[in-house]
Amino acid sequence: MNGLWYVLVGLAAGIISGMGIGGGAILIPALTILLATGQREAQHINLLFFLPTAAIALRTHIKEGNIEKKGLLKLALFGVFGAVPAALIAVRIDANWLRKGFAVFLLCMAVYELVKGWRKRKEKKQSSAASPHTVNRRH
């Protein structure tokens, strides 16, 4: 039965990742809470999960023309060079602090997405109120 949970968690993370949200938002909490995996191990698994899904997403976005190439090299270099010290720091931090930090990060991302959705909905309501559609119907 335990193997089935791994399949279901992987499937859910894959679906969420395909939606562009990021599988780690599901994968890490599911691994640590449902499958009693240690925080560091869950983050390692998430990194391994991220590599192929990011490569597929990058290929898709390049094909669709969604990549702004102007700052891509700088962003990639700073990302790679920033990841090394961050990884060195992460291995020295207590797993409980990593778990709490990740929980705060997920909470901040959830609030950000909610606020963004509310603003988008508000703008949509305002734009539809500003230009009402008149429909003439004859009965």
C-alpha positions as CSV (number, residue, x, y, z in Angstrom):
1,M,0.0,0.0,0.0
2,N,2.9,2.3,0.7
3,G,4.1,2.1,-2.9
4,L,0.6,3.3,-4.0
5,W,1.0,6.5,-1.9
6,Y,4.3,7.2,-3.7
7,V,2.6,6.8,-7.1
8,L,-0.3,9.1,-6.0
9,V,2.0,11.8,-4.6
10,G,4.1,11.7,-7.7
11,L,1.0,11.9,-9.9
12,A,-0.4,14.9,-8.0
13,A,3.0,16.6,-8.0
14,G,3.3,16.0,-11.8
15,I,-0.2,17.4,-12.5
16,I,0.5,20.5,-10.3
17,S,3.9,21.0,-12.0
18,G,2.3,20.7,-15.4
19,M,-0.1,23.5,-14.4
20,G,2.9,25.8,-13.8
21,I,2.5,26.0,-10.0
22,G,5.5,23.9,-9.1
23,G,5.4,20.3,-7.9
24,G,7.4,21.0,-4.8
25,A,4.3,22.8,-3.3
26,I,2.7,19.3,-3.2
27,L,5.7,17.0,-3.2
28,I,7.6,18.1,-0.1
29,P,4.6,18.4,2.3
30,A,3.2,15.1,1.0
31,L,6.5,13.3,1.4
32,T,7.1,14.7,4.9
33,I,3.6,14.5,6.2
34,L,2.0,11.5,4.5
35,L,5.1,9.3,3.9
36,A,7.2,10.4,7.0
37,T,10.2,11.3,4.8
38,G,12.8,13.5,6.4
39,Q,12.8,17.2,5.4
40,R,16.3,17.0,3.7
41,E,15.4,13.8,1.9
42,A,12.1,15.3,0.7
43,Q,14.0,18.4,-0.6
44,H,16.5,16.2,-2.4
45,I,13.7,14.2,-4.0
46,N,12.1,17.5,-5.0
47,L,15.3,18.6,-6.7
48,L,15.5,15.4,-8.7
49,F,11.8,15.7,-9.6
50,F,12.4,19.3,-10.6
51,L,15.1,18.7,-13.2
52,P,13.2,16.8,-15.8
53,T,10.0,18.8,-15.3
54,A,11.9,22.1,-15.6
55,A,13.6,20.8,-18.8
56,I,10.3,19.9,-20.4
57,A,8.7,23.2,-19.3
58,L,11.6,25.1,-20.7
59,R,11.4,23.3,-24.0
60,T,7.7,24.0,-24.2
61,H,8.0,27.7,-23.3
62,I,10.8,28.2,-25.8
63,K,8.7,26.5,-28.5
64,E,5.7,28.8,-27.6
65,G,7.9,31.9,-27.6
66,N,7.3,32.7,-23.9
67,I,11.0,33.1,-23.0
68,E,12.4,36.7,-22.8
69,K,15.9,36.1,-24.0
70,K,17.3,39.5,-23.1
71,G,18.2,38.7,-19.5
72,L,18.2,34.9,-19.7
73,L,22.0,34.4,-19.5
74,K,22.4,36.7,-16.5
75,L,19.4,35.1,-14.7
76,A,20.8,31.6,-15.3
77,L,24.3,32.5,-14.2
78,F,23.1,34.2,-11.0
79,G,20.7,31.3,-10.3
80,V,23.5,28.7,-10.6
81,F,26.0,30.7,-8.6
82,G,23.3,31.5,-6.0
83,A,22.3,27.9,-5.7
84,V,25.7,26.7,-4.6
85,P,26.0,28.9,-1.5
86,A,22.3,28.3,-0.7
87,A,22.9,24.6,-0.8
88,L,25.9,24.8,1.4
89,I,23.9,26.9,3.9
90,A,20.9,24.5,3.7
91,V,22.9,21.4,4.7
92,R,24.1,23.2,7.8
93,I,20.6,24.3,9.0
94,D,18.6,22.1,11.3
95,A,15.9,20.2,9.5
96,N,13.2,21.6,11.7
97,W,14.2,25.2,10.7
98,L,14.1,24.1,7.0
99,R,10.6,22.7,7.5
100,K,9.4,25.9,9.1
101,G,11.1,28.1,6.5
102,F,9.5,26.1,3.7
103,A,6.1,26.3,5.4
104,V,6.5,30.1,5.7
105,F,7.5,30.3,2.0
106,L,4.4,28.2,0.9
107,L,2.2,30.5,3.0
108,C,3.7,33.6,1.5
109,M,3.2,32.2,-2.0
110,A,-0.4,31.3,-1.3
111,V,-1.1,34.8,0.0
112,Y,0.6,36.3,-3.1
113,E,-1.4,34.1,-5.5
114,L,-4.7,35.0,-3.7
115,V,-4.0,38.7,-3.8
116,K,-3.0,38.4,-7.5
117,G,-6.2,36.5,-8.2
118,W,-8.3,39.1,-6.4
119,R,-6.7,42.0,-8.2
120,K,-7.2,40.3,-11.5
121,R,-10.9,39.6,-10.7
122,K,-11.4,43.2,-9.6
123,E,-9.8,44.5,-12.8
124,K,-12.0,42.3,-14.8
125,K,-15.1,43.5,-13.0
126,Q,-14.0,47.1,-13.5
127,S,-13.3,46.7,-17.2
128,S,-16.6,44.9,-17.8
129,A,-18.5,47.6,-15.8
130,A,-16.7,50.4,-17.8
131,S,-17.8,48.9,-21.2
132,P,-21.2,47.3,-20.7
133,H,-22.4,45.2,-23.6
134,T,-25.7,46.1,-25.0
135,V,-27.7,43.2,-26.4
136,N,-30.8,43.9,-28.4
137,R,-33.2,41.0,-28.4
138,R,-36.5,40.7,-30.1
139,H,-39.1,38.4,-28.8
